[in-house]
C-alpha cells in the first residue's frame, strides 16, 4: 500500500471511524475495578487520537508531498546500483 495513495488514506479514515464507534459502544461495558476501567478508557481515547492524527498527517503528506514513499519516511536508503568509476592507470 502506497504512502501517498488514496487507498491508504481511506483505510485510515475507516479505522478512525471504527475506533470512535468502538469506543462509544464499549465505554459503559468495560468490566473490572475503577482503575482498570479508567485505564482502558484512556487507552481507547489515545487510540482514537492516534488514528485521527494519522489521518491528518497522511492528508498533509498527500497535499504537500513531504514524503514520497515508506523508505523516504523511515529514512531507509534506497537500493541503487553502485556506479563504477574508471580505474586510475
Order of alpha helices (4+ residues) and beta strands (2+ residues): alpha-alpha-alpha
